[in-house]
Amino acid sequence: MKQNRKTEQMKHILLTTTSITTVYIDMDGVIAQFFERFASDNDVTKWTDILDVPKALDNLKGTDFFRRLLEYETATDLLAFVSQYDWGICSSPLTGDEYNSAYHKRRWLEDKGYMPKIQNLIFTHNKEQFATNSIDGSPNLLIDDKPTNCKRWRDEGGIAIRYQANEDSLDELIDRIAKIMENR
């Protein structure tokens, strides 16, 4: 009886004093210059000026496009900051080219020295399935440039911050991440 009470007390202490929150970083638009390269490869200034986006995306299939992306100048600072936490990459592969695009995204991360722990390297179209920690149910944090990804993440119980490296302030993002993680 005494051991059970002590075990229950230890469980209570662990559950009330720790939570495991992983900070997931999207790649395209957050640390990798997808949109800039996509536009330049299609001879336009902005990707929104591409006349046939589905065809242009289809042309990326089977290529090393994702490995050839430039990194945003803020990428190193962002990843250095989140590395103090449990962190990972949660990025969408190219539809219809999942294996190849994920392979080249991973190689890009390796080439840049940005690889997270392998269990925190996720390529999926359904990011929201990782919105909460599977061990303790605590909300994970997603940094993503796509509003719909952020909404779906929140709808599943996670915390999401919309951030696009070529538009938003890294200092403000870091402040927001720090405040969120302070309360974990």
Disulfide bonds with the S-S distance in Angstrom:
none
